[in-house]
């Protein structure tokens, strides 16, 4: 079983930065894809980006490309989401997810087996 625990959320002004962490414990499969999702108030949960646990390759949605960076520290079993130039529309609960997700389906929520509890990010204008 894999457990994911997010931290690092908070309140930040527009243009500011935050770094979220996802602590990973349990049996990590090298082929896992680690992803960040978010759910804004009144909206469906959506993917932000993903990183391959083994190879470290990343992908992002257009809305965050160039502003957000996903990385992982395999020695500490932590996945990070560095968020720069934050905008009010980035306000959401951010979730970490893990799964044996096909490359072509990295953006599909149901492809992920394990989820964290989420951490709130609020960006004020």
C-alpha positions in Angstrom: 0.0 0.0 0.0 1.2 3.5 -0.8 0.4 6.5 1.3 0.7 10.1 0.1 0.7 13.1 2.4 0.7 16.7 1.0 2.0 19.7 2.7 3.1 23.3 2.0 -0.2 24.9 1.1 -1.2 28.3 2.3 -2.2 31.9 1.4 -0.1 33.8 -1.0 -0.5 37.0 -3.0 -0.7 37.0 -6.8 2.7 36.8 -8.3 4.1 34.9 -5.4 5.4 31.4 -5.0 4.7 28.3 -3.0 6.3 24.8 -3.0 4.1 21.8 -2.2 5.5 18.6 -1.0 4.1 15.1 -1.3 5.7 12.6 1.1 5.5 9.0 -0.3 5.6 6.0 1.9 4.9 2.3 1.4 5.8 0.1 -1.6 6.8 2.4 -4.5 6.8 0.8 -7.9 9.5 2.1 -10.2 7.1 2.5 -13.0 4.8 4.7 -11.1 3.6 8.0 -12.4 3.3 10.7 -9.8 0.9 13.5 -10.6 -0.5 16.7 -9.1 -4.2 17.5 -9.5 -6.2 20.4 -8.2 -9.9 21.1 -7.5 -11.0 24.7 -7.6 -14.2 25.8 -5.9 -17.2 24.7 -7.8 -15.1 22.9 -10.4 -14.1 19.4 -11.3 -10.7 18.1 -10.2 -8.1 18.6 -13.0 -4.6 17.4 -13.6 -1.7 19.9 -13.3 1.2 17.8 -14.3 3.1 14.6 -13.7 6.5 13.1 -13.3 7.8 9.6 -13.9 9.1 8.3 -10.6 11.9 6.4 -12.2 13.0 8.5 -15.2 12.0 11.9 -13.9 10.3 13.1 -17.2 7.6 15.6 -16.7 4.5 16.9 -18.5 2.3 19.9 -17.7 -1.0 21.3 -18.8 -0.9 24.5 -20.7 -2.4 26.6 -17.8 0.7 26.0 -15.7 3.4 25.4 -18.3 6.4 27.6 -17.5 5.1 28.6 -14.1 5.0 25.2 -12.3 7.7 22.6 -11.9 7.4 19.1 -10.6 10.5 17.3 -9.2 11.2 14.4 -6.9 13.8 13.5 -4.4 14.1 9.7 -4.5 16.4 9.6 -1.5 13.6 11.2 0.6 10.7 9.8 -1.3 9.2 13.3 -1.8 7.6 14.8 -4.9 7.5 18.6 -5.1 5.3 21.0 -7.0 7.1 24.4 -7.3 4.5 27.1 -8.2 5.7 30.5 -9.3 3.9 33.5 -10.6 0.7 32.4 -8.9 -2.6 33.7 -10.1 -6.0 33.9 -8.3 -7.2 31.2 -10.7 -4.7 28.8 -9.2 -6.7 28.8 -6.0 -7.6 25.2 -5.3 -7.1 22.1 -3.2 -4.0 20.4 -4.6 -3.7 16.6 -4.5 -0.8 14.3 -5.1 -1.6 11.0 -6.9 0.3 7.9 -7.9 -0.3 5.0 -10.2 0.8 2.6 -12.9 -0.5 5.1 -15.4 0.0 4.7 -19.1 1.9 7.6 -20.6 -1.0 8.5 -22.9 -3.4 8.6 -20.0 -1.4 10.7 -17.5 -4.1 13.3 -17.4 -6.9 10.9 -16.6 -7.9 10.9 -12.9 -9.2 7.3 -12.8 -5.8 6.0 -13.9 -4.3 6.8 -10.5 -4.6 4.3 -7.7 -3.4 6.3 -4.7 -4.3 9.8 -3.5 -3.3 12.2 -0.8 -5.8 14.2 1.3 -5.0 17.5 -0.4 -3.6 20.8 0.7 -5.3 24.2 0.2 -3.6 26.9 -1.9 -5.3 30.3 -1.9 -4.0 33.1 -4.1 -5.2 36.6 -3.3 -5.4 39.4 -5.9 
